[in-house]
Amino acid sequence: MKPFAPLPSTLIEPIVRCALLEDLGRCGDLTSDSVIPHDCTATLMLKSRQTGIIAGLDLVAFALLLVEPAIQMQIWRPDGSDVAAGEIIAKLCGPARGLLTAERTALNFLCRLSGIATATAAMVEAVRGHKAKIVCTRKTTPGLRALEKYAVRVGGGANHRFGLDDAVLIKDNHIAIAGDIRTAIERARAAAGHMVKIEVEVDTLEQLDIALALGIDAVLLDNMSVEDLARGVAMVDGRVITEASGRVTPITAPAIAATGVDLISVGWLTHSAPILDIGLDMPADGHGCSLN
């Protein structure tokens, strides 16, 4: 398991609170409040229905805490754990109404982030043996970027910039509007502070040659063939960080990594990775509920 820093509670709490408010609306959980006696308690199991990597249990804990502080959560498989289909991730005990009210919000976060971590782990495994790191992009769900980028780290990947204020990344439209690649880079170099890194996206080796002569910090080799990627890495010769992007899958990633690039950015990890199917189930013996 690759080490990763947990998400700060000050970031988690408002996101989870907003999600709960979306679900509870004006009247709360009409179904649970009308069907389940107020003094009923329950024990439920978070169980994976697929093989994958777990990410997002802190969000589950916050959802439970905000709905019903009396709920207790015993984690058996923490974030970063490999789980098999049918494996129990955590045991939840407490007021049944609260468990059922928080269930969908908790699972939405857990399934989504675990899916991203699982997809990232597959990409990392695909390039094992090469120096290339798998990184995510800004193609994230609005409002959930920090969570989704956390899930990438849990899966063994690394993060690209978090926002437009992290660094300068001159892309094709910037170049087109500025007029040419030289003008765009020179303007960025003149305006950026000494702590700001400058990366430029290039589509051709000719653009790469110009960019290297202008003192950039990193280059994004976009949608290039494997042959051109290899030529580009040779041209760079270690002077700047090289990043490859475009049509990257677990099948194509090994050949891309073999060119010697430093980073491989994969947008679909955060915009299209399938969820990891996780359920909240009664214990196998069926003895999960009681009246106090």
Helices and strands as residue ranges (DSSP letters): H 9-24, H 30-35, E 40-48, E 52-53, H 57-67, E 72-75, E 82-83, E 88-95, H 96-126, E 133-135, H 145-154, E 168-170, H 172-178, H 181-191, E 198-202, H 205-212, E 218-222, H 226-236, E 241-245, H 253-257, E 263-265, H 268-271, E 278-281, E 289-291
